[in-house]
Structure formats: structure tokens, C-alpha cells
Amino acid sequence: MEVYKTKAEKVDVVANFLINGPPCGWLFLVGMNCGGEGKTMATGEAIELCKKSFGEESIIRLPCNNDSNAQKLVLMKKDSTIVKTIVHVNNWNPHWEFMASEWDAQVARFERSDL
């Protein structure tokens, strides 16, 4: 599992998944402190970059149920069948590892920067 610490690295990994990743795919962003690692920040900034690239109304966020273990964002490109799912995982465990393997998900671990 790749580990990312800087803001630029975190935004880049999410943006690359959204723009260059598989046509339909999963990205698991893993944090170990239940928050503060930059998962939400990186996802938000990457979505904004996509909107600038493809147009403001190009990305649709689909509703989904979330719980305290993970937050899921399902994004679809307008007028397309492309669906990307980003899961913010708070505590990595064998359950998530199995799901990532079964769904062929890209997994990235975010840590707080030492700066």
C-alpha cells in the first residue's frame, strides 16, 4: 500500500484516479487516526480539478449511505457510463483488505505530514 504524506501527493493520487484511472473503479483512501490525514481535503480538491478540466456541471455526486467506519463517494461523469467510487476508510482491517482485493481497488494510505 502506497503511503502519501504531503498535500500535493494526496491531491495528485485522487485526481489521477478520477481523470486517468480505470473507466469504472474503486479508490480506498486509508487513514489510521479516524481523521485529519487529508482524505476529505484531497478528494474535494481533486473533484474541483476535474470540474475545471471537464466543466463545472460535468461531475455528478450520487447519494449513498455512510457509517462511522467509512465514507463513500460515488461520482459519475455526466452523459457517460463512467462511475468512480472513493471510499474513505478510517481503520484498515482484513474486511477492507478483502473488499479491496475483490473489487480490484486502488489503495492509498494517507498520513499526516511531519511538517
N, CA and C atoms as an extended XYZ file, in Angstrom:
345
Properties=species:S:1:pos:R:3:atomname:S:1:resname:S:1:resid:I:1 pbc="F F F"
N         0.847       -1.169        0.000 N   MET     1
C         0.000        0.000        0.000 CA  MET     1
C         0.897        1.238        0.000 C   MET     1
N         0.701        2.094       -0.985 N   GLU     2
C         1.467        3.336       -1.076 CA  GLU     2
C         1.072        4.273        0.068 C   GLU     2
N         2.054        5.002        0.609 N   VAL     3
C         1.815        5.950        1.683 CA  VAL     3
C         2.081        7.360        1.148 C   VAL     3
N         1.138        8.271        1.404 N   TYR     4
C         1.244        9.658        0.953 CA  TYR     4
C         1.165       10.581        2.157 C   TYR     4
N         2.055       11.590        2.193 N   LYS     5
C         2.109       12.482        3.351 CA  LYS     5
C         1.860       13.946        3.008 C   LYS     5
N         2.253       14.387        1.816 N   THR     6
C         2.108       15.804        1.501 CA  THR     6
C         0.758       16.067        0.833 C   THR     6
N         0.325       17.303        0.943 N   LYS     7
C        -0.936       17.708        0.331 CA  LYS     7
C        -0.904       17.464       -1.176 C   LYS     7
N         0.173       17.848       -1.819 N   ALA     8
C         0.285       17.692       -3.277 CA  ALA     8
C         0.180       16.222       -3.687 C   ALA     8
N         0.864       15.338       -2.960 N   GLU     9
C         0.803       13.899       -3.273 CA  GLU     9
C        -0.623       13.370       -3.126 C   GLU     9
N        -1.296       13.783       -2.068 N   LYS    10
C        -2.643       13.292       -1.784 CA  LYS    10
C        -3.632       13.746       -2.852 C   LYS    10
N        -3.590       15.023       -3.196 N   VAL    11
C        -4.488       15.534       -4.243 CA  VAL    11
C        -4.173       14.854       -5.565 C   VAL    11
N        -2.888       14.666       -5.856 N   ASP    12
C        -2.470       14.058       -7.115 CA  ASP    12
C        -2.981       12.622       -7.261 C   ASP    12
N        -2.890       11.821       -6.202 N   VAL    13
C        -3.334       10.430       -6.302 CA  VAL    13
C        -4.840       10.356       -6.565 C   VAL    13
N        -5.613       11.224       -5.934 N   VAL    14
C        -7.067       11.209       -6.154 CA  VAL    14
C        -7.405       11.756       -7.538 C   VAL    14
N        -6.776       12.842       -7.925 N   ALA    15
C        -7.035       13.424       -9.248 CA  ALA    15
C        -6.655       12.452      -10.359 C   ALA    15
N        -5.523       11.785      -10.234 N   ASN    16
C        -5.124       10.799      -11.245 CA  ASN    16
C        -6.122        9.657      -11.342 C   ASN    16
N        -6.642        9.220      -10.206 N   PHE    17
C        -7.664        8.169      -10.224 CA  PHE    17
C        -8.904        8.657      -10.973 C   PHE    17
N        -9.340        9.878      -10.684 N   LEU    18
C       -10.554       10.395      -11.317 CA  LEU    18
C       -10.362       10.672      -12.804 C   LEU    18
N        -9.219       11.203      -13.172 N   ILE    19
C        -9.006       11.610      -14.560 CA  ILE    19
C        -8.432       10.485      -15.410 C   ILE    19
N        -7.442        9.760      -14.889 N   ASN    20
C        -6.720        8.774      -15.695 CA  ASN    20
C        -6.968        7.336      -15.282 C   ASN    20
N        -7.670        7.134      -14.191 N   GLY    21
C        -7.873        5.788      -13.676 CA  GLY    21
C        -8.767        4.948      -14.555 C   GLY    21
N        -9.122        3.766      -14.092 N   PRO    22
C        -9.963        2.877      -14.891 CA  PRO    22
C       -11.321        3.513      -15.169 C   PRO    22
N       -11.997        3.088      -16.243 N   PRO    23
C       -13.299        3.667      -16.587 CA  PRO    23
C       -14.300        3.614      -15.431 C   PRO    23
N       -14.319        2.538      -14.727 N   CYS    24
C       -15.145        2.406      -13.533 CA  CYS    24
C       -14.273        1.732      -12.497 C   CYS    24
N       -14.103        2.352      -11.376 N   GLY    25
C       -13.182        1.757      -10.421 CA  GLY    25
C       -13.374        2.261       -9.016 C   GLY    25
N       -12.576        1.692       -8.138 N   TRP    26
C       -12.623        1.978       -6.709 CA  TRP    26
C       -11.271        2.491       -6.249 C   TRP    26
N       -11.300        3.486       -5.369 N   LEU    27
C       -10.111        4.002       -4.707 CA  LEU    27
C       -10.396        4.021       -3.210 C   LEU    27
N        -9.590        3.300       -2.444 N   PHE    28
C        -9.705        3.304       -0.988 CA  PHE    28
C        -8.620        4.221       -0.445 C   PHE    28
N        -9.021        5.267        0.274 N   LEU    29
C        -8.090        6.152        0.957 CA  LEU    29
C        -8.119        5.779        2.425 C   LEU    29
N        -6.992        5.318        2.920 N   VAL    30
C        -6.919        4.757        4.265 CA  VAL    30
C        -6.221        5.729        5.205 C   VAL    30
N        -6.857        5.985        6.334 N   GLY    31
C        -6.268        6.761        7.415 CA  GLY    31
C        -6.310        5.927        8.676 C   GLY    31
N        -5.386        6.141        9.556 N   MET    32
C        -5.329        5.314       10.757 CA  MET    32
C        -5.711        6.079       12.024 C   MET    32
N        -6.024        7.366       11.906 N   ASN    33
C        -6.315        8.166       13.097 CA  ASN    33
C        -7.760        8.625       13.169 C   ASN    33
N        -8.626        8.052       12.374 N   CYS    34
C       -10.045        8.459       12.337 CA  CYS    34
C       -10.204        9.929       11.999 C   CYS    34
N        -9.353       10.432       11.153 N   GLY    35
C        -9.499       11.794       10.680 CA  GLY    35
C        -8.215       12.589       10.754 C   GLY    35
N        -8.171       13.645        9.968 N   GLY    36
C        -7.038       14.551        9.982 CA  GLY    36
C        -5.900       14.195        9.060 C   GLY    36
N        -6.055       13.126        8.264 N   GLU    37
C        -4.978       12.725        7.365 CA  GLU    37
C        -5.078       13.373        5.987 C   GLU    37
N        -6.189       14.026        5.676 N   GLY    38
C        -6.329       14.723        4.399 CA  GLY    38
C        -7.180       14.011        3.364 C   GLY    38
N        -7.922       12.994        3.750 N   LYS    39
C        -8.753       12.261        2.781 CA  LYS    39
C        -9.827       13.166        2.180 C   LYS    39
N       -10.545       13.877        3.027 N   THR    40
C       -11.621       14.753        2.563 CA  THR    40
C       -11.066       15.922        1.766 C   THR    40
N        -9.994       16.521        2.244 N   MET    41
C        -9.371       17.642        1.556 CA  MET    41
C        -8.919       17.236        0.161 C   MET    41
N        -8.192       16.122        0.068 N   ALA    42
C        -7.659       15.680       -1.224 CA  ALA    42
C        -8.782       15.334       -2.191 C   ALA    42
N        -9.820       14.686       -1.699 N   THR    43
C       -10.947       14.328       -2.556 CA  THR    43
C       -11.646       15.582       -3.064 C   THR    43
N       -11.903       16.531       -2.181 N   GLY    44
C       -12.572       17.774       -2.584 CA  GLY    44
C       -11.777       18.555       -3.616 C   GLY    44
N       -10.479       18.678       -3.387 N   GLU    45
C        -9.639       19.419       -4.339 CA  GLU    45
C        -9.526       18.690       -5.678 C   GLU    45
N        -9.463       17.359       -5.642 N   ALA    46
C        -9.391       16.601       -6.892 CA  ALA    46
C       -10.680       16.732       -7.692 C   ALA    46
N       -11.805       16.728       -7.009 N   ILE    47
C       -13.096       16.907       -7.700 CA  ILE    47
C       -13.148       18.287       -8.350 C   ILE    47
N       -12.671       19.305       -7.649 N   GLU    48
C       -12.645       20.652       -8.219 CA  GLU    48
C       -11.741       20.714       -9.454 C   GLU    48
N       -10.602       20.019       -9.418 N   LEU    49
C        -9.723       19.968      -10.596 CA  LEU    49
C       -10.430       19.311      -11.774 C   LEU    49
N       -11.173       18.244      -11.497 N   CYS    50
C       -11.925       17.571      -12.562 CA  CYS    50
C       -12.986       18.488      -13.153 C   CYS    50
N       -13.664       19.223      -12.301 N   LYS    51
C       -14.692       20.154      -12.786 CA  LYS    51
C       -14.075       21.223      -13.666 C   LYS    51
N       -12.868       21.679      -13.312 N   LYS    52
C       -12.181       22.676      -14.139 CA  LYS    52
C       -11.766       22.072      -15.473 C   LYS    52
N       -11.374       20.793      -15.466 N   SER    53
C       -10.945       20.131      -16.698 CA  SER    53
C       -12.111       19.785      -17.608 C   SER    53
N       -13.180       19.253      -17.012 N   PHE    54
C       -14.306       18.739      -17.798 CA  PHE    54
C       -15.500       19.678      -17.864 C   PHE    54
N       -15.528       20.701      -17.038 N   GLY    55
C       -16.668       21.610      -16.985 CA  GLY    55
C       -17.351       21.505      -15.625 C   GLY    55
N       -17.864       22.620      -15.153 N   GLU    56
C       -18.433       22.713      -13.804 CA  GLU    56
C       -19.539       21.697      -13.545 C   GLU    56
N       -20.365       21.440      -14.532 N   GLU    57
C       -21.502       20.523      -14.352 CA  GLU    57
C       -21.180       19.096      -14.792 C   GLU    57
N       -19.901       18.790      -14.994 N   SER    58
C       -19.518       17.507      -15.576 CA  SER    58
C       -19.530       16.343      -14.587 C   SER    58
N       -19.360       16.628      -13.307 N   ILE    59
C       -19.252       15.584      -12.300 CA  ILE    59
C       -20.508       15.584      -11.431 C   ILE    59
N       -21.138       14.437      -11.350 N   ILE    60
C       -22.344       14.275      -10.546 CA  ILE    60
C       -22.001       13.399       -9.352 C   ILE    60
N       -22.394       13.835       -8.170 N   ARG    61
C       -22.175       13.043       -6.955 CA  ARG    61
C       -23.480       12.320       -6.636 C   ARG    61
N       -23.414       10.988       -6.616 N   LEU    62
C       -24.591       10.176       -6.355 CA  LEU    62
C       -24.738        9.955       -4.853 C   LEU    62
N       -25.973        9.942       -4.350 N   PRO    63
C       -26.169        9.718       -2.913 CA  PRO    63
C       -25.826        8.285       -2.517 C   PRO    63
N       -25.318        8.107       -1.302 N   CYS    64
C       -25.025        6.776       -0.784 CA  CYS    64
C       -25.058        6.810        0.746 C   CYS    64
N       -25.224        5.645        1.336 N   ASN    65
C       -25.258        5.532        2.792 CA  ASN    65
C       -23.847        5.391        3.330 C   ASN    65
N       -23.570        6.078        4.422 N   ASN    66
C       -22.262        6.028        5.052 CA  ASN    66
C       -22.410        5.685        6.529 C   ASN    66
N       -21.313        5.248        7.133 N   ASP    67
C       -21.320        4.973        8.563 CA  ASP    67
C       -20.005        5.455        9.174 C   ASP    67
N       -19.774        5.150       10.434 N   SER    68
C       -18.573        5.650       11.111 CA  SER    68
C       -17.298        4.930       10.678 C   SER    68
N       -17.423        3.778       10.003 N   ASN    69
C       -16.245        3.032        9.563 CA  ASN    69
C       -15.665        3.559        8.262 C   ASN    69
N       -16.529        4.142        7.430 N   ALA    70
C       -16.059        4.624        6.134 CA  ALA    70
C       -17.069        5.608        5.551 C   ALA    70
N       -16.562        6.468        4.693 N   GLN    71
C       -17.391        7.399        3.936 CA  GLN    71
C       -17.184        7.088        2.459 C   GLN    71
N       -18.281        6.908        1.731 N   LYS    72
C       -18.183        6.532        0.328 CA  LYS    72
C       -18.711        7.672       -0.535 C   LYS    72
N       -17.965        8.005       -1.583 N   LEU    73
C       -18.381        8.991       -2.565 CA  LEU    73
C       -18.476        8.289       -3.911 C   LEU    73
N       -19.624        8.387       -4.525 N   VAL    74
C       -19.824        7.783       -5.833 CA  VAL    74
C       -19.985        8.937       -6.821 C   VAL    74
N       -19.071        8.986       -7.784 N   LEU    75
C       -19.039       10.078       -8.751 CA  LEU    75
C       -19.258        9.537      -10.153 C   LEU    75
N       -20.028       10.281      -10.918 N   MET    76
C       -20.322        9.876      -12.283 CA  MET    76
C       -20.067       11.059      -13.206 C   MET    76
N       -19.478       10.779      -14.345 N   LYS    77
C       -19.271       11.821      -15.337 CA  LYS    77
C       -20.574       11.980      -16.112 C   LYS    77
N       -21.068       13.202      -16.204 N   LYS    78
C       -22.346       13.491      -16.857 CA  LYS    78
C       -22.334       12.999      -18.303 C   LYS    78
N       -23.465       12.453      -18.722 N   ASP    79
C       -23.632       11.922      -20.080 CA  ASP    79
C       -22.641       10.803      -20.377 C   ASP    79
N       -22.350        9.997      -19.370 N   SER    80
C       -21.384        8.918      -19.507 CA  SER    80
C       -21.794        7.752      -18.617 C   SER    80
N       -21.220        6.601      -18.865 N   THR    81
C       -21.454        5.450      -18.000 CA  THR    81
C       -20.298        5.251      -17.022 C   THR    81
N       -19.373        6.196      -16.998 N   ILE    82
C       -18.214        6.099      -16.119 CA  ILE    82
C       -18.620        6.441      -14.686 C   ILE    82
N       -18.347        5.512      -13.777 N   VAL    83
C       -18.625        5.704      -12.355 CA  VAL    83
C       -17.349        5.415      -11.574 C   VAL    83
N       -16.979        6.326      -10.699 N   LYS    84
C       -15.802        6.159       -9.846 CA  LYS    84
C       -16.272        6.212       -8.394 C   LYS    84
N       -15.746        5.315       -7.583 N   THR    85
C       -16.111        5.275       -6.171 CA  THR    85
C       -14.860        5.475       -5.330 C   THR    85
N       -14.942        6.439       -4.418 N   ILE    86
C       -13.850        6.710       -3.485 CA  ILE    86
C       -14.372        6.390       -2.090 C   ILE    86
N       -13.625        5.568       -1.371 N   VAL    87
C       -14.011        5.185       -0.019 CA  VAL    87
C       -12.950        5.696        0.947 C   VAL    87
N       -13.381        6.501        1.916 N   HIS    88
C       -12.502        6.975        2.981 CA  HIS    88
C       -12.616        5.977        4.125 C   HIS    88
N       -11.578        5.189        4.324 N   VAL    89
C       -11.580        4.132        5.331 CA  VAL    89
C       -10.842        4.634        6.578 C   VAL    89
N       -11.493        4.534        7.734 N   ASN    90
C       -10.891        5.036        8.966 CA  ASN    90
C        -9.970        4.029        9.637 C   ASN    90
N       -10.269        2.764        9.546 N   ASN    91
C        -9.448        1.742       10.204 CA  ASN    91
C        -9.294        0.552        9.274 C   ASN    91
N        -8.095        0.370        8.751 N   TRP    92
C        -7.814       -0.730        7.825 CA  TRP    92
C        -7.821       -2.044        8.591 C   TRP    92
N        -8.527       -3.027        8.053 N   ASN    93
C        -8.601       -4.338        8.702 CA  ASN    93
C        -8.780       -5.403        7.623 C   ASN    93
N        -8.781       -6.686        7.985 N   PRO    94
C        -8.910       -7.747        6.985 CA  PRO    94
C       -10.186       -7.641        6.147 C   PRO    94
N       -11.258       -7.119        6.717 N   HIS    95
C       -12.506       -6.933        5.972 CA  HIS    95
C       -12.292       -5.991        4.783 C   HIS    95
N       -11.667       -4.838        5.054 N   TRP    96
C       -11.407       -3.881        3.984 CA  TRP    96
C       -10.385       -4.426        2.990 C   TRP    96
N        -9.398       -5.128        3.491 N   GLU    97
C        -8.390       -5.720        2.609 CA  GLU    97
C        -9.035       -6.704        1.639 C   GLU    97
N        -9.966       -7.523        2.135 N   PHE    98
C       -10.683       -8.471        1.286 CA  PHE    98
C       -11.510       -7.725        0.239 C   PHE    98
N       -12.227       -6.689        0.682 N   MET    99
C       -13.050       -5.923       -0.269 CA  MET    99
C       -12.195       -5.272       -1.350 C   MET    99
N       -11.079       -4.698       -0.960 N   ALA   100
C       -10.192       -4.063       -1.936 CA  ALA   100
C        -9.687       -5.078       -2.955 C   ALA   100
N        -9.367       -6.265       -2.484 N   SER   101
C        -8.897       -7.316       -3.379 CA  SER   101
C       -10.004       -7.770       -4.323 C   SER   101
N       -11.184       -8.005       -3.784 N   GLU   102
C       -12.322       -8.478       -4.591 CA  GLU   102
C       -12.743       -7.460       -5.647 C   GLU   102
N       -12.686       -6.197       -5.304 N   TRP   103
C       -13.135       -5.146       -6.215 CA  TRP   103
C       -11.998       -4.569       -7.045 C   TRP   103
N       -10.791       -5.130       -6.907 N   ASP   104
C        -9.621       -4.648       -7.627 CA  ASP   104
C        -9.422       -3.148       -7.421 C   ASP   104
N        -9.547       -2.736       -6.159 N   ALA   105
C        -9.450       -1.320       -5.815 CA  ALA   105
C        -8.003       -0.871       -5.708 C   ALA   105
N        -7.792        0.382       -6.051 N   GLN   106
C        -6.517        1.036       -5.785 CA  GLN   106
C        -6.567        1.464       -4.321 C   GLN   106
N        -5.488        1.246       -3.570 N   VAL   107
C        -5.457        1.579       -2.146 CA  VAL   107
C        -4.296        2.526       -1.874 C   VAL   107
N        -4.590        3.610       -1.161 N   ALA   108
C        -3.567        4.576       -0.790 CA  ALA   108
C        -3.737        4.928        0.681 C   ALA   108
N        -2.635        4.913        1.394 N   ARG   109
C        -2.687        5.269        2.819 CA  ARG   109
C        -2.229        6.719        2.963 C   ARG   109
N        -3.032        7.502        3.658 N   PHE   110
C        -2.709        8.893        3.936 CA  PHE   110
C        -2.253        9.018        5.380 C   PHE   110
N        -1.155        9.726        5.575 N   GLU   111
C        -0.651       10.021        6.908 CA  GLU   111
C        -0.463       11.514        7.036 C   GLU   111
N        -0.499       11.995        8.249 N   ARG   112
C        -0.252       13.418        8.496 CA  ARG   112
C         1.210       13.719        8.201 C   ARG   112
N         1.418       14.879        7.630 N   SER   113
C         2.777       15.299        7.307 CA  SER   113
C         3.524       15.660        8.583 C   SER   113
N         4.831       15.462        8.570 N   ASP   114
C         5.666       15.819        9.705 CA  ASP   114
C         5.962       17.312        9.745 C   ASP   114
N         5.565       18.025        8.696 N   LEU   115
C         5.869       19.470        8.614 CA  LEU   115
C         4.995       20.278        9.510 C   LEU   115
